[in-house]
């Protein structure tokens, strides 16, 4: 339970979505009944691909070092010092 709370609202939404997909949770706000969609494939230009890859690389660095950054900023450590900041950073 603590790990879900620590992950913030985003983590709770993922759990709710997964439970609903398994038929273990019902919520009207998560219903997609009557929704229609069409898959679109969009070709990226070489420039767009380079930009996307750069953002992906940066996100990976952030993701891999998030815990260290939270500790360096005194948001977490032996305990969570600023719960709201931790939840915002993780969501």
PDB file of N, CA, C and O in Angstrom:
ATOM      1  N   UNK A   1       0.816  -1.189   0.000  1.00  0.00           N
ATOM      2  CA  UNK A   1       0.000   0.000   0.000  1.00  0.00           C
ATOM      3  C   UNK A   1       0.865   1.260   0.000  1.00  0.00           C
ATOM      4  O   UNK A   1       0.542   2.240  -0.672  1.00  0.00           O
ATOM      5  N   UNK A   2       1.972   1.229   0.762  1.00  0.00           N
ATOM      6  CA  UNK A   2       2.840   2.403   0.826  1.00  0.00           C
ATOM      7  C   UNK A   2       3.457   2.721  -0.532  1.00  0.00           C
ATOM      8  O   UNK A   2       3.629   3.889  -0.881  1.00  0.00           O
ATOM      9  N   UNK A   3       3.793   1.673  -1.304  1.00  0.00           N
ATOM     10  CA  UNK A   3       4.409   1.935  -2.606  1.00  0.00           C
ATOM     11  C   UNK A   3       3.411   2.583  -3.553  1.00  0.00           C
ATOM     12  O   UNK A   3       3.799   3.409  -4.378  1.00  0.00           O
ATOM     13  N   UNK A   4       2.144   2.230  -3.454  1.00  0.00           N
ATOM     14  CA  UNK A   4       1.112   2.859  -4.289  1.00  0.00           C
ATOM     15  C   UNK A   4       0.952   4.319  -3.871  1.00  0.00           C
ATOM     16  O   UNK A   4       0.907   5.208  -4.720  1.00  0.00           O
ATOM     17  N   UNK A   5       0.866   4.564  -2.568  1.00  0.00           N
ATOM     18  CA  UNK A   5       0.751   5.941  -2.082  1.00  0.00           C
ATOM     19  C   UNK A   5       1.967   6.761  -2.486  1.00  0.00           C
ATOM     20  O   UNK A   5       1.840   7.928  -2.856  1.00  0.00           O
ATOM     21  N   UNK A   6       3.143   6.152  -2.415  1.00  0.00           N
ATOM     22  CA  UNK A   6       4.374   6.846  -2.773  1.00  0.00           C
ATOM     23  C   UNK A   6       4.433   7.216  -4.241  1.00  0.00           C
ATOM     24  O   UNK A   6       5.067   8.204  -4.612  1.00  0.00           O
ATOM     25  N   UNK A   7       3.771   6.424  -5.080  1.00  0.00           N
ATOM     26  CA  UNK A   7       3.762   6.695  -6.514  1.00  0.00           C
ATOM     27  C   UNK A   7       2.796   7.789  -6.918  1.00  0.00           C
ATOM     28  O   UNK A   7       2.808   8.236  -8.065  1.00  0.00           O
ATOM     29  N   UNK A   8       1.959   8.227  -5.986  1.00  0.00           N
ATOM     30  CA  UNK A   8       1.036   9.314  -6.264  1.00  0.00           C
ATOM     31  C   UNK A   8      -0.187   8.878  -7.041  1.00  0.00           C
ATOM     32  O   UNK A   8      -0.467   7.688  -7.188  1.00  0.00           O
ATOM     33  N   UNK A   9      -0.902   9.863  -7.532  1.00  0.00           N
ATOM     34  CA  UNK A   9      -2.154   9.624  -8.234  1.00  0.00           C
ATOM     35  C   UNK A   9      -1.935   8.783  -9.488  1.00  0.00           C
ATOM     36  O   UNK A   9      -2.772   7.944  -9.821  1.00  0.00           O
ATOM     37  N   UNK A  10      -0.834   8.996 -10.178  1.00  0.00           N
ATOM     38  CA  UNK A  10      -0.569   8.236 -11.407  1.00  0.00           C
ATOM     39  C   UNK A  10      -0.514   6.738 -11.109  1.00  0.00           C
ATOM     40  O   UNK A  10      -1.069   5.938 -11.862  1.00  0.00           O
ATOM     41  N   UNK A  11       0.150   6.354 -10.020  1.00  0.00           N
ATOM     42  CA  UNK A  11       0.238   4.938  -9.664  1.00  0.00           C
ATOM     43  C   UNK A  11      -1.138   4.384  -9.308  1.00  0.00           C
ATOM     44  O   UNK A  11      -1.477   3.260  -9.678  1.00  0.00           O
ATOM     45  N   UNK A  12      -1.926   5.177  -8.591  1.00  0.00           N
ATOM     46  CA  UNK A  12      -3.271   4.729  -8.226  1.00  0.00           C
ATOM     47  C   UNK A  12      -4.154   4.552  -9.459  1.00  0.00           C
ATOM     48  O   UNK A  12      -4.964   3.628  -9.516  1.00  0.00           O
ATOM     49  N   UNK A  13      -3.999   5.429 -10.436  1.00  0.00           N
ATOM     50  CA  UNK A  13      -4.771   5.305 -11.667  1.00  0.00           C
ATOM     51  C   UNK A  13      -4.382   4.044 -12.435  1.00  0.00           C
ATOM     52  O   UNK A  13      -5.243   3.377 -13.009  1.00  0.00           O
ATOM     53  N   UNK A  14      -3.096   3.715 -12.449  1.00  0.00           N
ATOM     54  CA  UNK A  14      -2.631   2.505 -13.131  1.00  0.00           C
ATOM     55  C   UNK A  14      -3.222   1.262 -12.466  1.00  0.00           C
ATOM     56  O   UNK A  14      -3.679   0.344 -13.147  1.00  0.00           O
ATOM     57  N   UNK A  15      -3.211   1.239 -11.125  1.00  0.00           N
ATOM     58  CA  UNK A  15      -3.780   0.101 -10.403  1.00  0.00           C
ATOM     59  C   UNK A  15      -5.268  -0.014 -10.696  1.00  0.00           C
ATOM     60  O   UNK A  15      -5.758  -1.112 -10.957  1.00  0.00           O
ATOM     61  N   UNK A  16      -5.996   1.098 -10.659  1.00  0.00           N
ATOM     62  CA  UNK A  16      -7.433   1.069 -10.935  1.00  0.00           C
ATOM     63  C   UNK A  16      -7.702   0.573 -12.356  1.00  0.00           C
ATOM     64  O   UNK A  16      -8.618  -0.220 -12.575  1.00  0.00           O
ATOM     65  N   UNK A  17      -6.913   1.035 -13.313  1.00  0.00           N
ATOM     66  CA  UNK A  17      -7.088   0.594 -14.704  1.00  0.00           C
ATOM     67  C   UNK A  17      -6.850  -0.907 -14.839  1.00  0.00           C
ATOM     68  O   UNK A  17      -7.620  -1.607 -15.496  1.00  0.00           O
ATOM     69  N   UNK A  18      -5.780  -1.397 -14.213  1.00  0.00           N
ATOM     70  CA  UNK A  18      -5.459  -2.823 -14.299  1.00  0.00           C
ATOM     71  C   UNK A  18      -6.506  -3.684 -13.608  1.00  0.00           C
ATOM     72  O   UNK A  18      -6.888  -4.735 -14.123  1.00  0.00           O
ATOM     73  N   UNK A  19      -6.973  -3.240 -12.440  1.00  0.00           N
ATOM     74  CA  UNK A  19      -8.017  -3.997 -11.743  1.00  0.00           C
ATOM     75  C   UNK A  19      -9.299  -4.034 -12.569  1.00  0.00           C
ATOM     76  O   UNK A  19      -9.986  -5.054 -12.618  1.00  0.00           O
ATOM     77  N   UNK A  20      -9.616  -2.909 -13.220  1.00  0.00           N
ATOM     78  CA  UNK A  20     -10.815  -2.883 -14.061  1.00  0.00           C
ATOM     79  C   UNK A  20     -10.666  -3.834 -15.240  1.00  0.00           C
ATOM     80  O   UNK A  20     -11.615  -4.530 -15.601  1.00  0.00           O
ATOM     81  N   UNK A  21      -9.477  -3.868 -15.842  1.00  0.00           N
ATOM     82  CA  UNK A  21      -9.237  -4.769 -16.973  1.00  0.00           C
ATOM     83  C   UNK A  21      -9.389  -6.227 -16.562  1.00  0.00           C
ATOM     84  O   UNK A  21      -9.794  -7.062 -17.371  1.00  0.00           O
ATOM     85  N   UNK A  22      -9.065  -6.541 -15.304  1.00  0.00           N
ATOM     86  CA  UNK A  22      -9.203  -7.908 -14.794  1.00  0.00           C
ATOM     87  C   UNK A  22     -10.622  -8.204 -14.323  1.00  0.00           C
ATOM     88  O   UNK A  22     -10.922  -9.335 -13.940  1.00  0.00           O
ATOM     89  N   UNK A  23     -11.507  -7.190 -14.349  1.00  0.00           N
ATOM     90  CA  UNK A  23     -12.871  -7.384 -13.889  1.00  0.00           C
ATOM     91  C   UNK A  23     -12.998  -7.379 -12.378  1.00  0.00           C
ATOM     92  O   UNK A  23     -13.993  -7.861 -11.838  1.00  0.00           O
ATOM     93  N   UNK A  24     -11.996  -6.837 -11.686  1.00  0.00           N
ATOM     94  CA  UNK A  24     -11.999  -6.829 -10.226  1.00  0.00           C
ATOM     95  C   UNK A  24     -12.408  -5.472  -9.648  1.00  0.00           C
ATOM     96  O   UNK A  24     -12.497  -5.318  -8.430  1.00  0.00           O
ATOM     97  N   UNK A  25     -12.655  -4.496 -10.513  1.00  0.00           N
ATOM     98  CA  UNK A  25     -12.972  -3.153 -10.058  1.00  0.00           C
ATOM     99  C   UNK A  25     -13.904  -2.508 -11.070  1.00  0.00           C
ATOM    100  O   UNK A  25     -13.683  -2.607 -12.277  1.00  0.00           O
ATOM    101  N   UNK A  26     -14.924  -1.860 -10.590  1.00  0.00           N
ATOM    102  CA  UNK A  26     -15.862  -1.169 -11.470  1.00  0.00           C
ATOM    103  C   UNK A  26     -15.862   0.311 -11.138  1.00  0.00           C
ATOM    104  O   UNK A  26     -15.905   0.696  -9.969  1.00  0.00           O
ATOM    105  N   UNK A  27     -15.813   1.127 -12.157  1.00  0.00           N
ATOM    106  CA  UNK A  27     -15.884   2.574 -11.967  1.00  0.00           C
ATOM    107  C   UNK A  27     -16.402   3.201 -13.251  1.00  0.00           C
ATOM    108  O   UNK A  27     -15.859   2.976 -14.333  1.00  0.00           O
ATOM    109  N   UNK A  28     -17.449   3.985 -13.115  1.00  0.00           N
ATOM    110  CA  UNK A  28     -18.005   4.613 -14.310  1.00  0.00           C
ATOM    111  C   UNK A  28     -17.013   5.535 -14.986  1.00  0.00           C
ATOM    112  O   UNK A  28     -17.029   5.666 -16.210  1.00  0.00           O
ATOM    113  N   UNK A  29     -16.160   6.168 -14.224  1.00  0.00           N
ATOM    114  CA  UNK A  29     -15.213   7.115 -14.819  1.00  0.00           C
ATOM    115  C   UNK A  29     -14.159   6.426 -15.683  1.00  0.00           C
ATOM    116  O   UNK A  29     -13.462   7.094 -16.446  1.00  0.00           O
ATOM    117  N   UNK A  30     -14.030   5.094 -15.577  1.00  0.00           N
ATOM    118  CA  UNK A  30     -13.040   4.378 -16.371  1.00  0.00           C
ATOM    119  C   UNK A  30     -13.658   3.628 -17.544  1.00  0.00           C
ATOM    120  O   UNK A  30     -12.976   2.853 -18.214  1.00  0.00           O
ATOM    121  N   UNK A  31     -14.941   3.852 -17.794  1.00  0.00           N
ATOM    122  CA  UNK A  31     -15.621   3.121 -18.856  1.00  0.00           C
ATOM    123  C   UNK A  31     -15.292   3.715 -20.223  1.00  0.00           C
ATOM    124  O   UNK A  31     -15.230   4.933 -20.389  1.00  0.00           O
ATOM    125  N   UNK A  32     -15.083   2.828 -21.197  1.00  0.00           N
ATOM    126  CA  UNK A  32     -14.851   3.260 -22.571  1.00  0.00           C
ATOM    127  C   UNK A  32     -15.979   2.777 -23.471  1.00  0.00           C
ATOM    128  O   UNK A  32     -15.822   2.725 -24.691  1.00  0.00           O
ATOM    129  N   UNK A  33     -17.107   2.425 -22.880  1.00  0.00           N
ATOM    130  CA  UNK A  33     -18.246   1.930 -23.652  1.00  0.00           C
ATOM    131  C   UNK A  33     -18.676   2.986 -24.669  1.00  0.00           C
ATOM    132  O   UNK A  33     -18.832   4.161 -24.337  1.00  0.00           O
ATOM    133  N   UNK A  34     -18.862   2.549 -25.896  1.00  0.00           N
ATOM    134  CA  UNK A  34     -19.304   3.443 -26.957  1.00  0.00           C
ATOM    135  C   UNK A  34     -18.193   4.259 -27.593  1.00  0.00           C
ATOM    136  O   UNK A  34     -18.448   5.030 -28.519  1.00  0.00           O
ATOM    137  N   UNK A  35     -16.987   4.108 -27.124  1.00  0.00           N
ATOM    138  CA  UNK A  35     -15.863   4.860 -27.673  1.00  0.00           C
ATOM    139  C   UNK A  35     -15.389   4.189 -28.955  1.00  0.00           C
ATOM    140  O   UNK A  35     -15.218   2.971 -29.005  1.00  0.00           O
ATOM    141  N   UNK A  36     -15.184   4.978 -29.966  1.00  0.00           N
ATOM    142  CA  UNK A  36     -14.638   4.471 -31.217  1.00  0.00           C
ATOM    143  C   UNK A  36     -13.304   5.168 -31.463  1.00  0.00           C
ATOM    144  O   UNK A  36     -13.127   6.337 -31.118  1.00  0.00           O
ATOM    145  N   UNK A  37     -12.385   4.448 -32.053  1.00  0.00           N
ATOM    146  CA  UNK A  37     -11.101   5.065 -32.354  1.00  0.00           C
ATOM    147  C   UNK A  37     -10.545   4.464 -33.632  1.00  0.00           C
ATOM    148  O   UNK A  37     -10.945   3.386 -34.073  1.00  0.00           O
ATOM    149  N   UNK A  38      -9.631   5.184 -34.194  1.00  0.00           N
ATOM    150  CA  UNK A  38      -8.971   4.745 -35.405  1.00  0.00           C
ATOM    151  C   UNK A  38      -7.471   4.903 -35.187  1.00  0.00           C
ATOM    152  O   UNK A  38      -7.017   5.963 -34.757  1.00  0.00           O
ATOM    153  N   UNK A  39      -6.708   3.875 -35.474  1.00  0.00           N
ATOM    154  CA  UNK A  39      -5.265   3.936 -35.328  1.00  0.00           C
ATOM    155  C   UNK A  39      -4.668   4.690 -36.511  1.00  0.00           C
ATOM    156  O   UNK A  39      -4.932   4.370 -37.670  1.00  0.00           O
ATOM    157  N   UNK A  40      -3.873   5.681 -36.197  1.00  0.00           N
ATOM    158  CA  UNK A  40      -3.211   6.460 -37.244  1.00  0.00           C
ATOM    159  C   UNK A  40      -1.717   6.220 -37.153  1.00  0.00           C
ATOM    160  O   UNK A  40      -1.136   6.304 -36.071  1.00  0.00           O
ATOM    161  N   UNK A  41      -1.103   5.926 -38.260  1.00  0.00           N
ATOM    162  CA  UNK A  41       0.347   5.811 -38.305  1.00  0.00           C
ATOM    163  C   UNK A  41       0.881   7.049 -39.002  1.00  0.00           C
ATOM    164  O   UNK A  41       0.492   7.367 -40.126  1.00  0.00           O
ATOM    165  N   UNK A  42       1.773   7.737 -38.318  1.00  0.00           N
ATOM    166  CA  UNK A  42       2.322   8.981 -38.852  1.00  0.00           C
ATOM    167  C   UNK A  42       3.822   8.807 -39.029  1.00  0.00           C
ATOM    168  O   UNK A  42       4.538   8.485 -38.081  1.00  0.00           O
ATOM    169  N   UNK A  43       4.281   9.019 -40.233  1.00  0.00           N
ATOM    170  CA  UNK A  43       5.712   8.928 -40.531  1.00  0.00           C
ATOM    171  C   UNK A  43       6.419  10.149 -39.953  1.00  0.00           C
ATOM    172  O   UNK A  43       5.988  11.283 -40.160  1.00  0.00           O
ATOM    173  N   UNK A  44       7.492   9.912 -39.237  1.00  0.00           N
ATOM    174  CA  UNK A  44       8.280  11.012 -38.697  1.00  0.00           C
ATOM    175  C   UNK A  44       9.404  11.361 -39.662  1.00  0.00           C
ATOM    176  O   UNK A  44       9.984  10.499 -40.324  1.00  0.00           O
ATOM    177  N   UNK A  45       9.685  12.649 -39.715  1.00  0.00           N
ATOM    178  CA  UNK A  45      10.827  13.082 -40.516  1.00  0.00           C
ATOM    179  C   UNK A  45      12.099  12.719 -39.737  1.00  0.00           C
ATOM    180  O   UNK A  45      12.031  12.471 -38.533  1.00  0.00           O
ATOM    181  N   UNK A  46      13.237  12.685 -40.398  1.00  0.00           N
ATOM    182  CA  UNK A  46      14.486  12.415 -39.669  1.00  0.00           C
ATOM    183  C   UNK A  46      14.713  13.400 -38.514  1.00  0.00           C
ATOM    184  O   UNK A  46      15.207  13.005 -37.458  1.00  0.00           O
ATOM    185  N   UNK A  47      14.362  14.659 -38.701  1.00  0.00           N
ATOM    186  CA  UNK A  47      14.509  15.656 -37.632  1.00  0.00           C
ATOM    187  C   UNK A  47      13.606  15.318 -36.457  1.00  0.00           C
ATOM    188  O   UNK A  47      14.036  15.392 -35.306  1.00  0.00           O
ATOM    189  N   UNK A  48      12.356  14.945 -36.733  1.00  0.00           N
ATOM    190  CA  UNK A  48      11.427  14.571 -35.661  1.00  0.00           C
ATOM    191  C   UNK A  48      11.923  13.325 -34.916  1.00  0.00           C
ATOM    192  O   UNK A  48      11.780  13.223 -33.698  1.00  0.00           O
ATOM    193  N   UNK A  49      12.499  12.391 -35.654  1.00  0.00           N
ATOM    194  CA  UNK A  49      13.043  11.187 -35.009  1.00  0.00           C
ATOM    195  C   UNK A  49      14.190  11.542 -34.072  1.00  0.00           C
ATOM    196  O   UNK A  49      14.273  11.011 -32.964  1.00  0.00           O
ATOM    197  N   UNK A  50      15.079  12.437 -34.509  1.00  0.00           N
ATOM    198  CA  UNK A  50      16.204  12.857 -33.665  1.00  0.00           C
ATOM    199  C   UNK A  50      15.691  13.545 -32.394  1.00  0.00           C
ATOM    200  O   UNK A  50      16.197  13.294 -31.300  1.00  0.00           O
ATOM    201  N   UNK A  51      14.690  14.409 -32.544  1.00  0.00           N
ATOM    202  CA  UNK A  51      14.112  15.097 -31.386  1.00  0.00           C
ATOM    203  C   UNK A  51      13.485  14.083 -30.432  1.00  0.00           C
ATOM    204  O   UNK A  51      13.711  14.147 -29.224  1.00  0.00           O
ATOM    205  N   UNK A  52      12.700  13.151 -30.966  1.00  0.00           N
ATOM    206  CA  UNK A  52      12.051  12.128 -30.147  1.00  0.00           C
ATOM    207  C   UNK A  52      13.099  11.292 -29.409  1.00  0.00           C
ATOM    208  O   UNK A  52      12.961  11.023 -28.215  1.00  0.00           O
ATOM    209  N   UNK A  53      14.138  10.888 -30.124  1.00  0.00           N
ATOM    210  CA  UNK A  53      15.184  10.077 -29.500  1.00  0.00           C
ATOM    211  C   UNK A  53      15.923  10.853 -28.404  1.00  0.00           C
ATOM    212  O   UNK A  53      16.284  10.285 -27.373  1.00  0.00           O
ATOM    213  N   UNK A  54      16.143  12.138 -28.627  1.00  0.00           N
ATOM    214  CA  UNK A  54      16.796  12.968 -27.608  1.00  0.00           C
ATOM    215  C   UNK A  54      15.936  13.060 -26.352  1.00  0.00           C
ATOM    216  O   UNK A  54      16.446  12.917 -25.241  1.00  0.00           O
ATOM    217  N   UNK A  55      14.631  13.298 -26.520  1.00  0.00           N
ATOM    218  CA  UNK A  55      13.724  13.338 -25.377  1.00  0.00           C
ATOM    219  C   UNK A  55      13.683  11.992 -24.667  1.00  0.00           C
ATOM    220  O   UNK A  55      13.671  11.943 -23.437  1.00  0.00           O
ATOM    221  N   UNK A  56      13.662  10.905 -25.424  1.00  0.00           N
ATOM    222  CA  UNK A  56      13.635   9.566 -24.831  1.00  0.00           C
ATOM    223  C   UNK A  56      14.900   9.309 -24.013  1.00  0.00           C
ATOM    224  O   UNK A  56      14.831   8.764 -22.912  1.00  0.00           O
ATOM    225  N   UNK A  57      16.043   9.698 -24.550  1.00  0.00           N
ATOM    226  CA  UNK A  57      17.302   9.526 -23.821  1.00  0.00           C
ATOM    227  C   UNK A  57      17.298  10.346 -22.527  1.00  0.00           C
ATOM    228  O   UNK A  57      17.724   9.865 -21.478  1.00  0.00           O
ATOM    229  N   UNK A  58      16.810  11.593 -22.613  1.00  0.00           N
ATOM    230  CA  UNK A  58      16.752  12.449 -21.423  1.00  0.00           C
ATOM    231  C   UNK A  58      15.809  11.864 -20.383  1.00  0.00           C
ATOM    232  O   UNK A  58      16.130  11.859 -19.194  1.00  0.00           O
ATOM    233  N   UNK A  59      14.660  11.376 -20.806  1.00  0.00           N
ATOM    234  CA  UNK A  59      13.707  10.780 -19.880  1.00  0.00           C
ATOM    235  C   UNK A  59      14.322   9.567 -19.179  1.00  0.00           C
ATOM    236  O   UNK A  59      14.123   9.373 -17.980  1.00  0.00           O
ATOM    237  N   UNK A  60      15.059   8.761 -19.918  1.00  0.00           N
ATOM    238  CA  UNK A  60      15.691   7.580 -19.335  1.00  0.00           C
ATOM    239  C   UNK A  60      16.696   7.973 -18.257  1.00  0.00           C
ATOM    240  O   UNK A  60      16.773   7.333 -17.208  1.00  0.00           O
ATOM    241  N   UNK A  61      17.465   9.026 -18.519  1.00  0.00           N
ATOM    242  CA  UNK A  61      18.427   9.513 -17.523  1.00  0.00           C
ATOM    243  C   UNK A  61      17.685   9.983 -16.266  1.00  0.00           C
ATOM    244  O   UNK A  61      18.075   9.654 -15.146  1.00  0.00           O
ATOM    245  N   UNK A  62      16.619  10.751 -16.465  1.00  0.00           N
ATOM    246  CA  UNK A  62      15.824  11.229 -15.323  1.00  0.00           C
ATOM    247  C   UNK A  62      15.244  10.044 -14.554  1.00  0.00           C
ATOM    248  O   UNK A  62      15.334   9.992 -13.328  1.00  0.00           O
ATOM    249  N   UNK A  63      14.660   9.110 -15.261  1.00  0.00           N
ATOM    250  CA  UNK A  63      14.040   7.942 -14.633  1.00  0.00           C
ATOM    251  C   UNK A  63      15.063   7.138 -13.827  1.00  0.00           C
ATOM    252  O   UNK A  63      14.775   6.699 -12.714  1.00  0.00           O
ATOM    253  N   UNK A  64      16.240   6.949 -14.386  1.00  0.00           N
ATOM    254  CA  UNK A  64      17.269   6.156 -13.710  1.00  0.00           C
ATOM    255  C   UNK A  64      17.856   6.857 -12.487  1.00  0.00           C
ATOM    256  O   UNK A  64      18.410   6.200 -11.605  1.00  0.00           O
ATOM    257  N   UNK A  65      17.740   8.174 -12.427  1.00  0.00           N
ATOM    258  CA  UNK A  65      18.375   8.927 -11.341  1.00  0.00           C
ATOM    259  C   UNK A  65      17.388   9.678 -10.453  1.00  0.00           C
ATOM    260  O   UNK A  65      17.797  10.513  -9.646  1.00  0.00           O
ATOM    261  N   UNK A  66      16.101   9.393 -10.591  1.00  0.00           N
ATOM    262  CA  UNK A  66      15.090  10.145  -9.845  1.00  0.00           C
ATOM    263  C   UNK A  66      15.253   9.995  -8.339  1.00  0.00           C
ATOM    264  O   UNK A  66      15.190  10.986  -7.611  1.00  0.00           O
ATOM    265  N   UNK A  67      15.461   8.781  -7.866  1.00  0.00           N
ATOM    266  CA  UNK A  67      15.609   8.570  -6.421  1.00  0.00           C
ATOM    267  C   UNK A  67      16.805   9.340  -5.869  1.00  0.00           C
ATOM    268  O   UNK A  67      16.718   9.941  -4.798  1.00  0.00           O
ATOM    269  N   UNK A  68      17.925   9.323  -6.600  1.00  0.00           N
ATOM    270  CA  UNK A  68      19.120  10.057  -6.158  1.00  0.00           C
ATOM    271  C   UNK A  68      18.844  11.562  -6.124  1.00  0.00           C
ATOM    272  O   UNK A  68      19.285  12.255  -5.207  1.00  0.00           O
ATOM    273  N   UNK A  69      18.120  12.063  -7.117  1.00  0.00           N
ATOM    274  CA  UNK A  69      17.799  13.490  -7.166  1.00  0.00           C
ATOM    275  C   UNK A  69      16.887  13.876  -6.011  1.00  0.00           C
ATOM    276  O   UNK A  69      17.071  14.932  -5.405  1.00  0.00           O
ATOM    277  N   UNK A  70      15.897  13.027  -5.695  1.00  0.00           N
ATOM    278  CA  UNK A  70      14.996  13.319  -4.573  1.00  0.00           C
ATOM    279  C   UNK A  70      15.762  13.341  -3.252  1.00  0.00           C
ATOM    280  O   UNK A  70      15.482  14.166  -2.382  1.00  0.00           O
ATOM    281  N   UNK A  71      16.723  12.441  -3.104  1.00  0.00           N
ATOM    282  CA  UNK A  71      17.550  12.435  -1.898  1.00  0.00           C
ATOM    283  C   UNK A  71      18.446  13.673  -1.849  1.00  0.00           C
ATOM    284  O   UNK A  71      18.609  14.277  -0.789  1.00  0.00           O
ATOM    285  N   UNK A  72      19.023  14.052  -2.985  1.00  0.00           N
ATOM    286  CA  UNK A  72      19.915  15.221  -3.030  1.00  0.00           C
ATOM    287  C   UNK A  72      19.168  16.507  -2.690  1.00  0.00           C
ATOM    288  O   UNK A  72      19.753  17.448  -2.153  1.00  0.00           O
ATOM    289  N   UNK A  73      17.885  16.544  -3.001  1.00  0.00           N
ATOM    290  CA  UNK A  73      17.065  17.729  -2.724  1.00  0.00           C
ATOM    291  C   UNK A  73      16.384  17.651  -1.356  1.00  0.00           C
ATOM    292  O   UNK A  73      15.546  18.490  -1.024  1.00  0.00           O
ATOM    293  N   UNK A  74      16.750  16.641  -0.567  1.00  0.00           N
ATOM    294  CA  UNK A  74      16.166  16.428   0.760  1.00  0.00           C
ATOM    295  C   UNK A  74      14.650  16.247   0.722  1.00  0.00           C
ATOM    296  O   UNK A  74      13.941  16.667   1.637  1.00  0.00           O
ATOM    297  N   UNK A  75      14.166  15.620  -0.340  1.00  0.00           N
ATOM    298  CA  UNK A  75      12.743  15.280  -0.423  1.00  0.00           C
ATOM    299  C   UNK A  75      12.524  13.902   0.181  1.00  0.00           C
ATOM    300  O   UNK A  75      11.517  13.654   0.845  1.00  0.00           O
ATOM    301  N   UNK A  76      13.476  13.010  -0.056  1.00  0.00           N
ATOM    302  CA  UNK A  76      13.427  11.675   0.543  1.00  0.00           C
ATOM    303  C   UNK A  76      14.776  11.382   1.170  1.00  0.00           C
ATOM    304  O   UNK A  76      15.728  12.148   1.023  1.00  0.00           O
ATOM    305  N   UNK A  77      14.838  10.289   1.853  1.00  0.00           N
ATOM    306  CA  UNK A  77      16.068   9.838   2.506  1.00  0.00           C
ATOM    307  C   UNK A  77      15.691   8.628   3.326  1.00  0.00           C
ATOM    308  O   UNK A  77      15.062   7.704   2.810  1.00  0.00           O
ATOM    309  N   UNK A  78      16.059   8.614   4.589  1.00  0.00           N
ATOM    310  CA  UNK A  78      15.650   7.527   5.480  1.00  0.00           C
ATOM    311  C   UNK A  78      14.127   7.524   5.603  1.00  0.00           C
ATOM    312  O   UNK A  78      13.517   6.482   5.843  1.00  0.00           O
ATOM    313  N   UNK A  79      13.526   8.687   5.439  1.00  0.00           N
ATOM    314  CA  UNK A  79      12.064   8.813   5.412  1.00  0.00           C
ATOM    315  C   UNK A  79      11.707   9.878   4.376  1.00  0.00           C
ATOM    316  O   UNK A  79      12.589  10.571   3.869  1.00  0.00           O
ATOM    317  N   UNK A  80      10.433  10.007   4.067  1.00  0.00           N
ATOM    318  CA  UNK A  80       9.998  11.034   3.123  1.00  0.00           C
ATOM    319  C   UNK A  80       9.816  12.340   3.885  1.00  0.00           C
ATOM    320  O   UNK A  80       9.006  12.417   4.809  1.00  0.00           O
ATOM    321  N   UNK A  81      10.567  13.364   3.501  1.00  0.00           N
ATOM    322  CA  UNK A  81      10.504  14.645   4.183  1.00  0.00           C
ATOM    323  C   UNK A  81       9.439  15.560   3.579  1.00  0.00           C
ATOM    324  O   UNK A  81       8.822  16.353   4.289  1.00  0.00           O
ATOM    325  N   UNK A  82       9.229  15.448   2.285  1.00  0.00           N
ATOM    326  CA  UNK A  82       8.237  16.292   1.622  1.00  0.00           C
ATOM    327  C   UNK A  82       7.385  15.390   0.734  1.00  0.00           C
ATOM    328  O   UNK A  82       7.685  15.186  -0.443  1.00  0.00           O
ATOM    329  N   UNK A  83       6.330  14.863   1.317  1.00  0.00           N
ATOM    330  CA  UNK A  83       5.480  13.890   0.630  1.00  0.00           C
ATOM    331  C   UNK A  83       4.875  14.454  -0.663  1.00  0.00           C
ATOM    332  O   UNK A  83       4.838  13.763  -1.681  1.00  0.00           O
ATOM    333  N   UNK A  84       4.408  15.689  -0.627  1.00  0.00           N
ATOM    334  CA  UNK A  84       3.777  16.298  -1.810  1.00  0.00           C
ATOM    335  C   UNK A  84       4.789  16.430  -2.941  1.00  0.00           C
ATOM    336  O   UNK A  84       4.466  16.144  -4.094  1.00  0.00           O
ATOM    337  N   UNK A  85       6.001  16.857  -2.628  1.00  0.00           N
ATOM    338  CA  UNK A  85       7.023  17.014  -3.662  1.00  0.00           C
ATOM    339  C   UNK A  85       7.390  15.653  -4.254  1.00  0.00           C
ATOM    340  O   UNK A  85       7.598  15.531  -5.461  1.00  0.00           O
ATOM    341  N   UNK A  86       7.469  14.631  -3.398  1.00  0.00           N
ATOM    342  CA  UNK A  86       7.790  13.287  -3.890  1.00  0.00           C
ATOM    343  C   UNK A  86       6.698  12.791  -4.827  1.00  0.00           C
ATOM    344  O   UNK A  86       6.994  12.250  -5.892  1.00  0.00           O
ATOM    345  N   UNK A  87       5.441  12.971  -4.442  1.00  0.00           N
ATOM    346  CA  UNK A  87       4.329  12.508  -5.284  1.00  0.00           C
ATOM    347  C   UNK A  87       4.299  13.252  -6.612  1.00  0.00           C
ATOM    348  O   UNK A  87       4.056  12.647  -7.656  1.00  0.00           O
ATOM    349  N   UNK A  88       4.545  14.560  -6.580  1.00  0.00           N
ATOM    350  CA  UNK A  88       4.562  15.329  -7.821  1.00  0.00           C
ATOM    351  C   UNK A  88       5.698  14.881  -8.744  1.00  0.00           C
ATOM    352  O   UNK A  88       5.504  14.738  -9.951  1.00  0.00           O
ATOM    353  N   UNK A  89       6.870  14.663  -8.173  1.00  0.00           N
ATOM    354  CA  UNK A  89       8.021  14.248  -8.982  1.00  0.00           C
ATOM    355  C   UNK A  89       7.773  12.892  -9.625  1.00  0.00           C
ATOM    356  O   UNK A  89       8.149  12.674 -10.777  1.00  0.00           O
ATOM    357  N   UNK A  90       7.149  11.986  -8.897  1.00  0.00           N
ATOM    358  CA  UNK A  90       6.939  10.637  -9.421  1.00  0.00           C
ATOM    359  C   UNK A  90       5.760  10.542 -10.380  1.00  0.00           C
ATOM    360  O   UNK A  90       5.688   9.619 -11.191  1.00  0.00           O
ATOM    361  N   UNK A  91       4.842  11.487 -10.289  1.00  0.00           N
ATOM    362  CA  UNK A  91       3.704  11.426 -11.204  1.00  0.00           C
ATOM    363  C   UNK A  91       4.003  12.182 -12.476  1.00  0.00           C
ATOM    364  O   UNK A  91       3.160  12.242 -13.371  1.00  0.00           O
TER     365      UNK A  91
END
